[in-house]
């Protein structure tokens, strides 16, 4: 059982990541980029007719600021793609939390059962 503390900077980065993923529209945009590959703001806005192009752009910038997606210019278009490494960071953080939860449950079970 690890007693290692998480670096506060890692917690801040994880909070930014999960806050960015905490919006249904952003999750839908991320899913679209994950399955459809890189796309421009215009292309994504066409696929989300209930969201304005300006709102799509703002959502993409939130995801970009969190490092979940990367943007680059292709001519005049800003094209976005998924940053799988950043998503892997999130998975590792969730795995760490799950392990700590499993450890806590095992300690509680041992306590209740009177096992030392």
C-alpha positions in Angstrom: 0.0 0.0 0.0 1.6 3.3 -1.1 1.7 6.3 1.2 3.1 8.5 -1.5 1.4 11.9 -1.7 0.3 13.4 -5.0 2.1 16.5 -6.1 -0.3 19.5 -5.7 0.6 20.5 -9.3 -0.6 17.1 -10.5 -3.9 17.7 -8.6 -4.3 21.1 -10.2 -3.6 19.7 -13.7 -6.1 16.8 -13.0 -8.7 19.3 -11.9 -8.3 21.3 -15.1 -8.6 18.2 -17.1 -11.7 16.9 -15.4 -13.3 20.3 -15.4 -12.9 20.5 -19.1 -14.4 17.0 -19.5 -17.3 17.9 -17.2 -19.4 19.4 -19.9 -21.6 17.3 -22.2 -20.9 19.4 -25.2 -17.2 19.2 -24.7 -17.4 15.4 -24.2 -19.4 15.2 -27.5 -16.8 17.3 -29.3 -14.0 15.1 -27.9 -15.9 11.9 -28.9 -16.4 13.4 -32.4 -12.7 14.1 -32.7 -11.8 10.7 -31.3 -13.9 8.8 -33.8 -13.8 11.2 -36.8 -10.3 12.4 -36.6 -9.0 15.9 -36.8 -11.5 18.5 -37.8 -11.9 22.3 -38.1 -14.2 24.5 -36.1 -16.4 24.8 -39.1 -16.7 21.1 -39.7 -17.5 20.5 -36.0 -20.0 23.3 -35.9 -21.9 21.6 -38.8 -22.0 18.4 -36.9 -23.5 20.2 -33.8 -26.3 22.3 -35.3 -27.8 23.1 -31.9 -24.6 24.8 -30.8 -23.3 28.0 -32.4 -20.0 28.1 -34.1 -18.8 30.6 -31.5 -19.8 28.2 -28.7 -18.1 25.3 -30.4 -14.9 27.4 -30.7 -15.1 28.3 -27.0 -15.5 24.7 -26.0 -12.6 23.6 -28.2 -10.4 26.2 -26.5 -11.3 25.0 -23.1 -10.4 21.4 -24.2 -7.2 22.8 -25.7 -6.3 24.8 -22.6 -6.7 21.5 -20.6 -4.4 19.8 -23.1 -7.0 17.3 -24.2 -6.9 18.4 -27.8 -4.3 20.2 -29.9 -5.0 22.8 -32.5 -3.0 23.9 -35.5 -3.7 26.1 -38.5 -4.1 24.5 -41.9 -4.3 27.5 -44.2 -7.0 29.7 -42.7 -8.7 26.9 -40.7 -8.0 26.0 -37.1 -7.9 22.2 -37.1 -8.2 20.3 -33.8 -7.1 16.7 -32.9 -7.1 14.6 -29.8 -4.1 14.5 -27.5 -4.2 10.9 -26.4 -1.3 11.4 -23.9 -3.3 13.9 -21.9 -6.3 11.5 -21.8 -3.9 8.8 -20.6 -2.8 11.2 -17.7 -6.5 11.3 -16.7 -6.8 7.6 -16.8 -3.7 7.2 -14.6 -5.2 9.6 -12.1 -8.5 7.8 -12.0 -6.6 4.5 -11.6 -4.6 5.9 -8.6 -7.9 7.0 -7.0 -9.4 3.6 -7.6 -6.4 1.9 -6.0 -6.6 4.1 -3.0 -10.3 3.4 -2.7 -9.6 -0.4 -3.0 -7.0 -0.1 -0.2 -9.4 1.8 2.0 -12.1 -0.8 1.5 -9.6 -3.6 2.2 -8.6 -1.9 5.5 -12.2 -1.4 6.5 -13.0 -5.1 5.7 -10.1 -6.2 7.8 -11.2 -4.0 10.7 -14.8 -5.2 10.6 -13.7 -8.8 10.4 -11.2 -8.3 13.2 -8.2 -9.3 11.1 -4.9 -7.7 11.9 
